[in-house]
Every structure is written in C-alpha cells, then in structure tokens.
Amino acid sequence: MNETLKMFLISLITAVLVQFALGPQIMKMQGMRQPVPQAPQMINPAAPQPIVTPTPQPTPQPEPPQMINAPDYRGIPVKTARSLASSQGIVIIEDEQKPAADKQPGEILEQNPPPGAPMATREVRVVVAAVGAIVDVPDVIGKDYESAKQLLEDAGFTVAEPIKKGSEKTPGTVLSQNPSSAKKAAAGSDIQLEIASLPLIKVPKVTGMYLSRARGVLRDAGLELGKRRVREHAEHGENYVLSQEPKEGAEVPFGTAVDVVVVAPN
C-alpha cells in the first residue's frame, strides 16, 4: 500500500474518532447559541388591508306597556268619568244607554272590563243611564229671562248660562233659544238662551281733547273714563289725550271704561 492511501485512511479514522468523542459537546454548544433577531416586518401602506367587519349590536326592544287594572267608574256621570280617565291615560267609550228610573241621566251603570280587572287596552266601554223622555221644547222667546228659565225647568229642562247681546229690547228679554220651540229634546238636556243686554254704544273720539272735556264726552255717551297713563310730549300741554282704548267707533256695552294716555305734567 502506498504512502498516499495510508495517509488517507489515517485521516478518515481520525475524523471518525473525533466525531464520536467530541460530537455531544459540539451539539451542546450549538444549542446554547442565541437566535438571531429578525428584522421587524414592514407594512406596505399601498397594499390592500384586510377589512374587519364590526360585530352588530342587538337592537333594543321597547318595553311592553305596563298592565293596569280597570278603575271603578260606576255611579259617576260619564262626563266626569271621561275627565278622570283622560288623566289616567284611559279612554271611555259609551256603548249604549239603558233606562234607569233611580239613576241620574248619563250616570255609568256598567263597564267592561269590570273594576279591578286587568286591562288589555287603555279603553273602558260603558253603559249609561238614558236621559229622560223626548218632549216638546216650550217657546220662551220674548219672555223675560227669569220667567223663561222657570218655564223650561218646569218642563224638565236645565238652562245654561245665558248669552247676552246688545239690543233695543228691554234688558233680560229672551231673543233666541236653542233648541227652538219647533223641535223636541230629551228631558234633562240643556237649553241655551240669548237675552238682551243694554244696547251697544259706539265709542266717541276723545283723542286731541284735554282730560276734563274727554271725561264729559264719555259720560254723555254712557261710558266711563278708565285708566290714565302719562307720557312726556314736547308739543302738547298737561292732560292732553294722546291715545284711547277702545278706539273711536268700537261698539261696547253701556258703562264700559275707556283708557287714555295723556301728556305728563310739566
């Protein structure tokens, strides 16, 4: 065997022995090496970014209306019940009328739902006592108010507060009635009367006068001098009437006060 081959075999054997002898130490030393830090990843702003869809929030549901129990409306007039129910957020619905000799017309006899029962809706349906029989309305036009009122009440009607209207007729005379005597009405219903008051008076002009004269003009017309306010004025003297209310030509009842603005004292 030549020298070259010998040298090759010796080198090979030496390398194998070194590998077996020093291999574990070399592996241990390689495991202790620190990892090489990676450079931070750069984000390309031009690159499309992923779209994040937000999670939808649940829609709040309205709370159901609070259940209440039906109040007791029996035994009270339906008009009163409606006012009371309105303040409670309840609607009164009149279904029918029934004769009830011992009850006042319009008094609630029955209701549905009954008192204390839970209400599915905010409505209460009622049955009320029927008004009296349908009767003729007396003719009271031309009569004085007190006589007309007594005649209507004797016939079973009630008389509403009268409407006053300026007229040449004697004050208190009935000028019109509603319903008229040509109609029939339910006993117990209201009759509206229009009665004569003192004639309306046209307000005279008192601007441009001094206060003493204005007072006399108003008195002669059946009116009175009302409130007086003062205002400075460079051209007119003290108590000169600058304006009036009601204005000239307005129609007012007898005895109405007319307010004026006059020039203040110097």
C-alpha positions in Angstrom: 0.0 0.0 0.0 1.5 3.3 -1.0 2.0 6.2 1.2 -0.9 8.3 -0.1 -3.5 5.7 0.7 -2.1 5.2 4.2 -2.4 8.9 4.9 -6.0 9.0 3.6 -7.0 6.1 5.8 -5.3 7.6 8.9 -7.1 10.9 8.3 -10.5 9.2 7.9 -10.1 7.2 11.1 -9.0 10.2 13.0 -12.1 12.2 11.8 -14.5 9.4 12.8 -12.9 9.2 16.3 -13.1 13.0 16.8 -16.8 12.9 15.8 -17.6 10.2 18.3 -15.5 11.8 21.0 -16.4 15.5 20.6 -19.9 15.3 18.9 -22.1 15.7 22.1 -20.0 18.7 23.2 -20.4 20.4 19.8 -24.2 19.8 19.8 -24.5 21.2 23.3 -22.5 24.3 22.4 -24.7 24.8 19.3 -27.9 24.6 21.4 -26.7 27.5 23.6 -26.5 29.9 20.8 -29.0 32.8 20.9 -31.4 33.1 18.0 -30.6 35.8 15.6 -33.3 38.6 16.0 -35.5 39.0 13.0 -35.9 42.4 11.4 -39.4 43.9 12.0 -41.8 43.2 9.2 -42.6 46.3 7.2 -46.2 47.0 6.2 -46.7 48.4 2.7 -49.4 51.1 3.0 -50.2 50.7 -0.7 -51.1 47.0 -0.2 -54.8 46.3 0.5 -55.5 45.8 4.1 -58.0 43.1 5.4 -61.5 44.5 6.1 -62.7 44.0 9.7 -66.5 43.8 10.0 -67.8 45.1 13.3 -70.0 42.8 15.3 -73.6 44.1 15.0 -75.1 45.2 18.3 -78.6 43.9 19.2 -81.4 46.4 18.6 -83.0 47.4 21.9 -86.6 46.3 22.1 -89.3 48.6 23.5 -90.7 47.6 26.9 -94.2 46.4 26.7 -96.9 48.8 28.1 -97.4 48.4 31.8 -100.5 46.4 32.6 -103.0 48.2 34.8 -106.3 47.3 36.5 -109.5 48.9 35.4 -110.7 51.7 37.8 -114.3 51.8 39.0 -116.3 54.4 37.1 -119.7 53.1 38.0 -122.1 55.6 39.6 -120.5 58.7 38.3 -121.6 60.9 35.3 -120.0 59.8 32.1 -118.6 63.4 31.5 -116.8 63.3 34.9 -115.6 59.8 34.2 -114.1 60.9 30.9 -112.2 63.7 32.5 -110.9 61.4 35.2 -110.0 58.7 32.7 -108.1 61.1 30.5 -105.7 62.0 33.4 -105.1 58.2 33.7 -104.4 57.7 30.0 -107.7 55.8 29.6 -110.5 56.3 27.0 -114.2 55.9 28.0 -116.3 54.6 25.2 -120.1 54.8 25.6 -121.7 51.7 24.1 -125.4 52.2 24.9 -127.9 53.8 27.1 -130.4 52.0 29.3 -133.5 53.2 31.2 -132.8 53.5 34.9 -135.5 55.2 36.9 -133.4 55.5 40.1 -130.3 56.9 38.3 -129.3 60.3 37.0 -129.2 60.6 33.2 -125.7 59.9 32.0 -124.6 58.0 35.1 -122.5 54.9 34.4 -124.3 51.7 35.1 -121.9 49.1 33.8 -118.4 48.9 32.5 -116.1 46.5 30.7 -113.6 45.5 31.8 -115.1 45.4 35.3 -113.4 47.3 38.1 -110.1 45.7 39.2 -109.8 43.5 36.1 -106.5 43.7 34.1 -106.8 46.0 31.0 -105.6 44.6 27.7 -106.0 48.0 26.2 -106.5 51.5 27.6 -110.2 51.5 26.8 -113.2 51.1 29.1 -116.6 50.6 27.4 -119.6 51.7 29.5 -123.4 51.6 29.6 -125.0 54.8 30.9 -128.4 55.7 32.3 -130.7 57.0 29.5 -131.8 60.6 29.6 -135.5 61.3 30.1 -138.2 61.1 27.5 -138.3 63.2 24.4 -140.6 66.2 25.0 -141.6 69.4 23.3 -139.5 72.5 24.0 -141.6 75.4 25.3 -141.4 78.7 23.3 -139.8 81.3 25.6 -138.8 83.9 23.0 -139.9 87.4 24.1 -140.3 86.5 27.7 -138.1 87.9 30.5 -135.2 85.6 31.4 -136.5 84.6 34.9 -139.9 83.6 33.6 -138.4 81.7 30.6 -136.0 79.8 32.9 -138.8 78.8 35.2 -141.0 77.6 32.3 -138.1 75.5 30.9 -137.2 73.9 34.2 -140.9 73.0 34.9 -140.8 71.2 31.5 -137.9 69.1 32.7 -135.0 71.0 31.1 -132.0 72.7 32.5 -131.0 76.3 31.4 -127.4 77.0 30.5 -125.7 80.4 31.3 -127.4 82.9 29.0 -125.6 84.7 26.2 -126.0 88.5 26.4 -126.4 90.5 23.3 -126.8 94.2 22.8 -130.4 95.0 21.8 -133.0 97.8 21.7 -135.3 95.4 23.6 -135.7 95.5 27.4 -132.6 94.1 29.1 -133.2 90.4 30.1 -135.7 89.7 27.2 -135.1 86.3 25.5 -134.0 87.0 21.9 -133.5 83.4 20.9 -133.3 79.8 22.2 -131.6 76.6 21.2 -133.2 74.1 20.6 -136.1 76.1 19.3 -139.7 75.6 20.2 -140.2 73.8 16.8 -138.1 70.9 18.0 -138.3 68.2 20.6 -135.5 67.4 23.1 -134.7 64.9 25.8 -135.9 65.9 29.2 -133.0 66.9 31.3 -131.0 68.4 28.4 -129.7 71.9 28.3 -131.5 74.9 26.7 -129.3 77.8 25.6 -130.9 81.3 25.8 -129.8 84.5 24.3 -131.0 87.6 26.2 -131.0 91.3 25.5 -128.5 93.5 27.3 -128.2 97.2 27.1 -127.6 98.4 23.6 -124.0 98.6 22.4 -122.5 102.1 22.2 -120.1 103.4 19.7 -117.0 104.8 21.4 -116.6 108.5 20.7 -113.3 110.1 19.8 -111.6 111.7 22.7 -108.0 111.9 21.4 -107.0 115.5 20.8 -109.0 116.7 23.8 -107.9 117.7 27.2 -108.9 115.2 30.0 -111.7 117.2 31.5 -113.5 117.5 28.2 -112.9 113.8 27.4 -114.4 112.8 30.6 -117.6 114.7 29.8 -117.9 113.3 26.3 -117.6 109.7 27.6 -120.1 110.3 30.3 -122.6 111.7 27.8 -122.2 108.6 25.7 -122.9 106.3 28.6 -119.3 105.3 29.1 -116.7 105.9 31.8 -113.2 107.3 31.9 -110.8 104.3 32.7 -107.2 104.1 33.5 -104.9 107.0 32.8 -101.2 106.8 31.8 -98.9 109.7 31.3 -96.2 110.3 28.6 -93.8 113.2 28.0 -94.7 115.3 25.0 -92.9 118.4 23.7 -95.8 119.9 21.7 -98.9 119.5 23.9 -99.8 120.6 27.4 -100.5 118.6 30.5 -103.5 116.2 30.4 -103.8 116.4 26.6 -105.2 113.0 25.4 -102.7 111.3 23.1 -104.5 107.9 22.6 -107.5 105.9 23.8 -108.6 102.3 24.1 -111.1 101.1 22.9 -110.6 103.1 19.7 -113.1 105.5 18.2 -116.1 103.7 16.6 -115.7 100.4 18.6 -119.1 99.1 19.9 -119.1 98.3 23.6 -121.7 97.8 26.3 -123.1 100.6 28.3 -120.8 101.7 31.1 -117.6 100.4 29.5 -114.4 102.2 30.7 -112.2 103.9 28.1 -108.5 104.0 29.0 -106.4 107.0 27.9 -102.8 108.2 27.6 -102.3 111.8 28.5 -99.4 114.3 28.5 -97.4 114.2 31.7 -97.3 117.3 33.9 -94.6 119.9 33.1 
